[in-house]
Amino acid sequence: MSDKKNCPEVKVAILGIGTVGGGTYKLISRQAEELPDKTGACVSVKKVLVRNLNKERPGIPKEILTDDWNSILQDEEIRVVIELMGGIEPAKTYISEALKAGKQVVTANKDLLAEYGEELTELATENGCDLMFEAAVAGGIPIIRPLKNSLVGNHITEVMGIVNGTTNFILTKMSQEGLDYETALAQATELGYAEADPTADVEGLDAGRKMAIMASVAFHSRVVSSDVYTEGITAITPKDIRYAKEFGYEIKLLGLARHVADGIEVKVHPMLIPSTHPLATVSDAFNAVFVHGDAVDDTMFYGRGAGEFPTASAVLGDVVDEVRHILGNSTGHCNGSFYKTVPVKDIGDTECRFFLRIQVEDKPGVLAGICSVLGNNGVSIAQVVQKKKTRGAGGAELVIITDSVIEKHFQDALTIFKSMSMVRKISSVIRVYE
């Protein structure tokens, strides 16, 4: 065991004391006795930056609270700044100033990293500092460090995952209990999984930012959130889920990043995934990330993707690494680099299979007409089922799964369908994982 009386001290500051910030403070306090043995140093929180000094924060000594950023920036004893405020500003300014002052930075800020990760990483390296962000993706699941270190011997070609717990909870309820989207969302909100404004989650924006970060790290080429095609789950219905099961699939909101011969594909959208795939069984608010490398083949990382202590666990893991780097005089060497410049492909140029649910007139020749339009646009049908509607309605429903096709060619076929009198409605278009 370490001699705690002669243990060197490393003091840290926490910016923001919300759910994750509070969890991080509690976890550092809980681990205080063991951190000297784990790191070689006594680690303590010297200051916590807050907006309102008058707000009660049970369990946190008032004397360490401050609303003055400069009191942290200019304090030479503070070696590590833990940014847990979220948002772009003032977080970007604080992190930049901390790095320029020679302080190590740990952050969970996915919004900031998805836009300015390369700039901040370069700034860290220029100043001999580290920028650590394990907690920015998938909460307590270790994925950034494995991509940077454990799997560095691989040429990684695919990173795919369920990286938003809110949408996974909603889709699980729809699949297992037959709930509609609105009812499942209401349950997610009641249980605290969904925010009052769930847009970032249910429209795929949150997952898109995480995929931008993971793609950048995995493929060593800069990907920003605007590069990621995003589509949410609001249009998914119980009928879609039921038909998917008939074909042997589950529907999940998946983030998918691929390094292919002519570029990088990065997208987030609902997908039919085979029921036999490990990700198909990931339920409720859990997250999982599936990685394919040329040496390791397939690996999967699974666990809680959010929450006070799961995310704080990832934050503290980065802090422990930073303390070790400080003691070993080895900071500024673990940021990795975006040493490649690989183009990100437009969604229209990517290939995928599709699940199509379409309402048509129930009369001879309709199926042949649909197949003709698809065929003329380079779309082959893998499976098709015709389901008649109620007697006298005069309509039928076609459920089609295509073979792999270039996205823009499939979209061309959909455009033609919309102008055909035999087509009443295109009810669902969902991509299929392959």
N, C-alpha and C positions, 0 to 999 in steps of 0.2 A: 504493500500500500504506500501511497505517496505521503511524504512528511508534510502535512498541511501547514505546520508552523513556518516552514521555509518555502512554501509553495509560491511560485511567482503568480502575480495577479493579472488577470485580463478583464477589464471592465467593458461593458457593452451598454448601448443605448437602444431603446425600442421607440420607434416612431409610430404612434397609433396604438391604442389599447382597447380596440374593439374585441370581437370574438376571438380572432386568431392572436392578436397582441396579448390579450388577457391570458389565453391558453399558454402562450410562449413564456410569459412571466411566471405563471404557476409551475410550468414544467422545469424551467431553470431553477426555481426555488426547490422543487421536489428533488431534483437531481444534484443539488449543491454538494452533498456529502460525497457523491461518487465522481463528480466531474474532475476533481484533481487526479483520480486514478485513470480516468478515461482520456484526459487531455494533457496531464502534466502541469495544469495551472488551476488556480482557484478562479472560477468564473462568477461574476456578479453583475447585476443590472444597476448601473449608477444613476441613469436618468431615463425618464419616460416622457416623450413629447405628446402633449394633449392640446386640444383646442380650448377647453374650458377647465380652468383650475378649480372652479367651485363645485364641479360635479363630483358626487360621491363615488368612489371606486374602492369597494370593500376588498381588503386583503393587500392593497398596494399602499406603501407608506407615502404620506403626502409630501414628505421632504424630497422624494426623488422625482416628483412631477414637475414639469416645466412647460411653459408655452413659448419659450424662446429657443428657436433652432440654433442660434449662434452660441448659446451656452453649451450646446453639445458639440458643434463644429469646432469650437476653439478649445475644447477640453482635451488636452493631450493624453490624459489617462484613458479616455474612451478610444478603444482600438477597433471595435466592431460596431457598425450601425445596422440595426435590423429594421428595415422599412416594411411596415405592415399597414400603411395608410390606404393604399389602393389609389386608382385614378392616375391621370397623367401628371397634373400639377397640383400641389408643389412637389410631388414625389420625385419627378425627374430632376428638378433643380437641387433638391436635397441630396439625392444620390450622387449627382455630378460633383457637387461641392465636397461631399464626403470623400469621394475618390481622389479628387485633386488635393485634399488635405492629407492623403495617405492612410485613410481609414478603410478597413475591409467592409464590404457591404453584403448583407444577406437580405433577399427580398422575396415576397410571394406575389409580386405585382404582375400578373399575366397581361393586363391591358398595356402597361408600359413596355414590357419586354417584347410583346408582339409587334410593336411599332418601332421601338428605339433600342432593341437588344444589341444590335451590332455596334451602334454608336457608343453605348455605355460599356460594352465589353472592351472595345478598343481603348476607351478612356481609362478603364481599370488597368489594362496591361501597360499603357503608357506611364501610369503612375505607380507601377509595381504593386498593384492591389488585386484582390480577387472580387469578382461579382458572382455570388452564388444564388441559385434560384430553384432549388429542388421543389420548394413548396408552391411554385407557380403553376405546376401541372399535376393534376390527379392527387391532390391532398397528401395523405400519408403514404401513398405508393411510391417507392423509389423507382424513378424512371430516368430522370435527367442524368444522375450520376452513372447508372449503368450504361446509358447511351454514350456518355463521355469517356468512361473508363473501362468498365467491365467488358463491354462489347467493342472496344476500339480496334480489336484485331479482325473485325468483320467489315465487309462491304455491305452495309445495310440497304436493302432494297424496298422494304415496306414497314411502315409503322401504322398500325390500325387499332382503334380502341373505342370503348365507351368511356368518355371523359366528362360527362355531365350527369350527375346523380339525379337531378330533378327530372329530366326527360326519361331517364331509365326507369325511375319510379313510376312515372305516368304510364309508360308503355307496358311495364310489368303488370300494373293494375288492369289495363285494358286487355292484356293477353290472358291473365290468369282468372280474372273476375268478370270479364266481359263488359267492363265499364266503358262509357263513351269518354271522349277527350275532356270535355268540360267537367264531368264528375270526378275523373281521375286528377285533374288539375286542382280542383277544389280540395281534395284529400291531401294533395302534396302541399298546398298552401296552409291547410289546417295543422299539418304536422311539422311545418317549418322548413320543408324541403324547397319550397318555391317562395320567391320574394313577392311582395305586394304587386310589383310590376315584373312579371316573369319573362318579359320579351327576350332578354339576352340569352336565357336558357332555352326557351321553347322554339325560338327562331334559329338556333344553332350558332349564335354569335360567340357565346362563351366557349363552346367547343372549338370554334374556328380559331380563336386566339391561342388556345392550347396547342392545336395542331400546327400553327405557324411556328411556335417555339420548338416543338419536337422535331418538325421537319428540318428546321435550321440546324439543330444540333446533330441530328442523325445523318444528314446529307452534306454537312459542312458548307452550305450555300444559303445565303440569306433569303428567308421567306417572311413576308409581313402579312398581317391579318387581311389586308385588301387583296392579297393573292389567293386567298382561300374562298372557293365557292361554298356558300352556305345556304342551307334549306332546312326549315324546321319541321316540327311534327304536328302542327295544328290541323293539317288536312287529313291525318291518318284516322281511319274509322274502324270500329269493331269488325265490319265486314271485310276490310282489307286484311286484318289480322287473321280472321277465320279462314279466308281463302289462302293466305300464305301458309297456314298450318296444313291445309289440304295438300299443298304442293311440297310440304316437308321443310318449311322455313319458319323462322321467327322474324319479327320486324324490330330493328334497333336503330337508334340514332347513332351512326358511326362516323368517326373521323378517320379519314383514309389518306395516307401520304405514301406515294410510290416514287422511287427513282427508276425511271425507265430510260431506254436508249436515247430518246430525243428530248428529255427534260424531266421535270418534277411535276407530279400530279398531287394536288392537295385539295381536299374537299370534305365537307361535312353535310350529310343528308341522311334521311331514313333509308335503310337498306333491308332487303330480305337476305338473311344469312342462314345457311343450312342449320337445321336443328341439332346436327351432330357437331357443329363447330363449338369450341370451348366458350366463345363469347356469347353464344346463344343462351347459355345457362346463367349468365351474370344478371342478377335480378335486383329489384328494389333500387336503393340509392348507391349501390356499389359501382365502382369503376374497374376497368381492366384495360390493359394495353398489350397488344400482340405485336411482337417484333420478329421480322425475318432477316437473318443475316446469312451470308454465303458460307460461313464457317460453323456457326452455332445452329443453323436451321431455324426452328421456331422456338420462341420463348414467350411466356406470358406473365405479366405482373398484375396482381389482383389485390384489391382491398378497398378501404373507405376513401373516397375521393374528396371529401370535404369534412368540415366540422372543426370544433375548437381544438381538440387534442390530436386528431390525425394530422391536421395541417401543422400544428405546433411541433409535432414529432419531426416533420421534414425540416422545419426551420431550425430546430435545435441540432439536427444532424449536420446541417451546414455550419452552424456556429462551432460545433466541436471540431469539424475539419479546419475552420479558420483559425481556431486557437492553436491547433497543432502546427499549421503553416506559420503562424506568428512565432511560435517557439523555435521552429526549425529554420527561421529566416528564409522561407521558401514561398512567400506570397508572390502573386502576379504570374504564376506559371501554370495555372489550372483552368484558365478561361476558355481554352480551346480556340479555334479560329474558323472563320468562314473563308477558307482558302480556295474554295471553288466558286465559279460563277455559272450556275446552271439555270437555264430559263424555266420559268413556271408556265406550264401549258394552260391554255384556255380550256374551260370545261367542254366547249364544243368539239375540241380535238381529242378528247379522251375517249376510251372505249369502255363499254359497260353492257351488261344485260339489263333488260327492263321487265317489270311487271306492269301490265296495262289492263285496266278495268274500264270497259267501254259499253255504253248503252246504245243499242242499235234497233232498227226496225226488224220485226220477226217475220221475215219473208224470204223466199228462195233467192239465192245469189248474193246475199249480204256478206256471208263469211268469205266467199270467193272474192268479193270486192275489197274487203278489208285486207285479205292476204295479198291481193294484187298491189295495193298501195304500199304495203310494207316491203314486198319484194322489189318493186320498182325503185325503192330508196335504200336497197342493200340490207334490209332487215329480214333475217331468217327467224321463223317461229320454232321454238323448242317444244312448247307445250301450249295447248289451247283447250279451254272448256267452255261450252255454251250453256248458260243457265237461263231458263225461261222465267219471265216475270209472271205476275198473277194473270190468271185467265182473263181474256178480254182486254188486257192492257195494250196488246199489239206490239209489244217490245220484248227484247231479249237482252241478256247481258253476256258479253264475251270477256273471258279472263284469259289473258295471253302472257306467256313468259317467252321472251325472245332469246336468241343466241347473242353473243357479243357483237356490238355494232358501234360505229363511231357516233358519238352523241348528236352531232349536228344533223346527221342523216336521219336519225330517229325523230328529232324535232321537226325536220322537214315533213316527215310522214304525218305527224300530229297536226301540223298546219293544214295539210290537205284534208284530214279527217274532219276538221272543224267546218269545212265548206261543203261537206257531203250531206245530202238530204237524208241518206240512210242512217247517219250517225246522229243520235239524239244528244249524247253527252259523253265527254271523256271524264269518267268519275275519279280515276286514280292513275298516277304514273309514279312508280317507285322503282328505284334501281335495285339490282340484284348483285350481291357480292359473288365474285368468282376468283 
